Amino acid sequence: MPERGARPEVARLFIALWPDDATRGALAAWRDMWVWPPGVAPVATPRLHLTLHFIGPVPVTRVPEVAAGLAVSCDGFVLDRGRPGRWRGIAAWCPDAVPPALRALHRSLALALHRLALPVEARPFRPHVTLARKAGHSLPPPQPATLNWVVSGYALVQSQDGYRVLRRYA
């Protein structure tokens, strides 16, 4: 039994497109073609993903409810051509075009988060895969990143000493 006044144990959660090994390898190969100045913090290959919604801390007792409540319809789509993105010290892969199915998935998940009384970021959705942090003066490779990322689902992920996929949704 927790002590009186003790804070409940929490899980730091987010929802993401979780790439398969081939896609993650292609993203890592393109990341490795950038010119990184000293001090840049490249994202480790196993952590490459595209965040759909950052949820933040949730009491661990709510995780099963949240996982169940985030099951929404997901039409498949492909992310293929991309370009470099840089803002606020982040270097990223950004899709050239955002498929309507990706926008629909993002909206559906926002509604699910509202139903669960969980936060939804107010800023516009800017899909990207973060490749490095502290990367303000980095130089992207001259060739664009071409992927064949066939997306047929998404994942609920816990961020704590690395990332742990809690549930995959097809």
RARASUL-V70448 format. One line per field, one symbol per residue. burial: + if it has 9 or more other ideal C-beta (glycine too) atoms within 8 Angstrom, else -. A space follows every 50 residues. Layout:
BEGIN
burial = ???
END
This chain:
BEGIN
burial = ---------++++++++++---++++++-++--+-----+--+-+--+++ -++-+--+++--+--++-++-+-+---+++++++++---++++++---+- ++++++-+++++++-+-+--------+++++++-+--+-+----+-+++- +--+++++----+-++--+-
END
